[in-house]
Each structure stands twice: as structure tokens, then as C-alpha cells.
Amino acid sequence: MKHLTENEKLFSKISFKRLKKLLLEKDIEILRFERSTNSYGEFLFITCIEKGNDITYSFYGCGLHEYRNTYLNDVFHFYSGNSVKVLFNNPIPLDKNKTLLDLEIEYNKYKKIELEDNRDEDTTFSMIADMADEDYAISNLY
């Protein structure tokens, strides 16, 4: 996706502020906006596509990262690689204004949430997970 910076592509994450700006781009269509789960926890998922490109990008955030025992508030992680034809039979873009309003509501709800303070364990895991593959860090700590 041409709108992502090299740093965002390298670390596969984007700030909430940048995500909103990205979704406002004229050539970006939002195809999915829903709360769902993946192997890390329950998150808000936003799938979009750049016009003229067949590859979707799925962003997830505003949820509890269970392994790190922390909420993803200001950061959305993302992945790409799925063809729009594989995921959707007949993709119909969602209304951007409504989706961005719903995104703001979800963000405001999750930015206020804090977990009980388990800093020693959480900090150690976060440091390892940031330095290495998260799956590797999980297998060594649990």
C-alpha cells in the first residue's frame, strides 16, 4: 500500500491517528469493520483495499492483547496478502463517514481502559516480544 511509511511496513503497525488519515485517502475503500478474534485476543478489525490493487490490508486494535496482558489503544497492527477475490465475492465498500465515526467511538472506549498493574511479568514479556518473534517469546515464557 503506497500510503504506508517504510517504518510502518517494517513493524506492521500504525498509530490510531495515522490509521484515520489513511482511511480518509480517496483511493482507500473500507470493506470490513467488525469486532472479532485472532490468536492474540479480541480486537476491532478493519479491512481495506487500495483502488486498483487486489491485495487487502487488515488492521486490528482497540482490544486486549492477551499474551502481553495489555490493551492495544493507540496502535493498530496490520497484515496483508489476501486477495480481495478470496475474501469477498462481491465487495461493497462501507460508508467512510459512518465507519470513521464508529472507529472513534471504539477508540475512545478502549483508550480509557487500563489493566491491573502486573508490571514485572508484562514488561519482561513485552521486551522479549519486541526483540524477537512473539510466538518464540510466548513459548519461552509459558
Backbone torsions as a table, in degrees:
resi	resn	phi	psi	omega
1	MET	NA	125.7	-172.9
2	LYS	-69.8	-19.1	-176.8
3	HIS	-82.2	-14.1	179.8
4	LEU	-81.4	142.8	177.0
5	THR	-78.6	164.6	177.6
6	GLU	-61.3	-39.0	179.4
7	ASN	-64.5	-41.6	178.1
8	GLU	-64.9	-41.0	178.2
9	LYS	-65.0	-40.6	-177.9
10	LEU	-63.8	-44.1	-176.1
11	PHE	-98.9	-1.8	178.4
12	SER	52.9	40.1	174.3
13	LYS	-148.6	156.6	-174.1
14	ILE	-145.3	145.8	179.0
15	SER	-72.4	159.0	178.0
16	PHE	-59.2	-43.0	-179.5
17	LYS	-60.6	-44.4	179.3
18	ARG	-68.7	-35.9	178.3
19	LEU	-62.0	-44.7	177.9
20	LYS	-59.8	-43.4	179.2
21	LYS	-63.4	-41.5	179.1
22	LEU	-62.2	-44.7	-178.1
23	LEU	-67.1	-20.9	178.5
24	LEU	-81.6	-11.8	179.6
25	GLU	-59.1	140.9	-176.2
26	LYS	-62.5	-32.0	-176.0
27	ASP	-93.1	11.3	177.6
28	ILE	-104.7	128.2	175.6
29	GLU	-113.2	134.3	178.5
30	ILE	-93.1	122.6	-176.3
31	LEU	-105.6	-23.4	-177.4
32	ARG	-147.6	138.5	176.0
33	PHE	-146.4	103.3	-177.5
34	GLU	-159.6	157.1	173.6
35	ARG	-87.0	129.0	-178.3
36	SER	-153.6	-174.9	-178.3
37	THR	-123.0	155.4	167.6
38	ASN	-136.4	-167.2	-175.2
39	SER	-70.2	-9.6	-179.8
40	TYR	-99.4	-20.2	-179.4
41	GLY	153.2	-162.9	179.5
42	GLU	-101.1	128.5	-175.2
43	PHE	-140.4	169.0	169.5
44	LEU	-87.1	124.7	-179.3
45	PHE	-109.1	134.6	176.2
46	ILE	-128.1	118.2	178.2
47	THR	-109.8	130.9	-179.5
48	CYS	-139.2	169.8	-179.6
49	ILE	-141.7	148.2	175.1
50	GLU	-90.2	129.7	-179.9
51	LYS	-54.9	137.2	-179.6
52	GLY	85.3	0.6	178.9
53	ASN	-122.1	146.7	-176.8
54	ASP	-97.3	-7.2	-174.2
55	ILE	-95.2	132.4	177.8
56	THR	-90.8	155.9	173.0
57	TYR	-123.6	127.8	178.5
58	SER	-113.3	123.8	179.5
59	PHE	-106.2	140.3	176.1
60	TYR	-138.1	139.1	-178.7
61	GLY	-172.5	-163.2	-177.8
62	CYS	51.2	54.8	179.6
63	GLY	-166.7	176.3	-177.9
64	LEU	-89.2	121.0	172.1
65	HIS	-85.6	100.7	-170.2
66	GLU	-62.3	-40.7	-177.9
67	TYR	-68.0	-35.6	178.9
68	ARG	-89.4	-6.5	-179.2
69	ASN	52.6	45.4	-179.3
70	THR	-145.0	154.1	177.3
71	TYR	-89.5	138.0	171.9
72	LEU	-88.3	100.9	-176.9
73	ASN	-101.7	-58.1	-173.3
74	ASP	-97.7	-0.4	-176.4
75	VAL	-126.0	135.6	172.2
76	PHE	-113.9	128.8	172.9
77	HIS	-87.4	160.3	179.2
78	PHE	-148.6	161.8	175.1
79	TYR	-144.3	158.6	-179.8
80	SER	-138.6	179.9	173.7
81	GLY	120.6	-13.7	179.3
82	ASN	-89.9	134.5	176.5
83	SER	-73.1	139.5	179.0
84	VAL	-59.7	-30.1	-179.6
85	LYS	-70.1	-27.6	178.4
86	VAL	-76.7	-40.2	-175.3
87	LEU	-82.6	-34.3	-174.2
88	PHE	-132.1	132.6	176.4
89	ASN	-69.4	-50.6	-179.0
90	ASN	-137.5	85.7	-173.3
91	PRO	-64.8	128.8	176.2
92	ILE	-117.7	115.6	-178.7
93	PRO	-61.2	143.0	176.4
94	LEU	-79.5	158.8	176.8
95	ASP	-67.3	119.6	-175.9
96	LYS	-62.8	-43.7	-177.4
97	ASN	-61.8	-46.0	179.0
98	LYS	-65.5	-42.8	-179.5
99	THR	-63.2	-43.4	179.7
100	LEU	-67.1	-34.2	175.6
101	LEU	-65.8	-45.9	177.6
102	ASP	-62.3	-38.1	177.6
103	LEU	-62.6	-43.4	178.9
104	GLU	-62.7	-40.3	178.4
105	ILE	-63.3	-47.3	178.9
106	GLU	-61.9	-43.7	-179.6
107	TYR	-61.1	-46.8	-179.8
108	ASN	-62.4	-34.1	178.0
109	LYS	-67.0	-43.1	-174.3
110	TYR	-85.7	-21.4	-178.8
111	LYS	-71.9	-16.5	-179.7
112	LYS	-89.7	-12.5	-174.5
113	ILE	-84.2	134.2	174.7
114	GLU	-133.3	144.4	176.3
115	LEU	-87.5	163.1	173.6
116	GLU	-59.3	152.7	-172.8
117	ASP	-77.9	104.2	173.1
118	ASN	-119.7	51.8	-168.1
119	ARG	-59.7	-41.9	-174.1
120	ASP	-58.8	-52.7	-179.5
121	GLU	-68.0	-44.9	-176.7
122	ASP	-64.8	-42.2	-177.8
123	THR	-65.7	-43.8	178.6
124	THR	-60.7	-47.6	-179.6
125	PHE	-63.7	-44.0	-179.2
126	SER	-61.1	-39.3	178.3
127	MET	-63.9	-44.9	179.7
128	ILE	-66.0	-43.9	-178.1
129	ALA	-64.7	-35.4	178.4
130	ASP	-71.7	-31.6	-178.3
131	MET	-83.9	-24.6	-174.4
132	ALA	-136.2	-179.2	176.0
133	ASP	-61.4	133.2	-177.7
134	GLU	-61.6	-38.1	179.6
135	ASP	-63.0	-39.1	177.3
136	TYR	-64.0	-44.2	-179.3
137	ALA	-64.1	-40.6	178.9
138	ILE	-62.0	-45.9	-177.2
139	SER	-65.8	-27.4	-179.8
140	ASN	-85.9	-22.3	-178.2
141	LEU	-96.0	-23.5	-176.1
142	TYR	-117.0	NA	NA
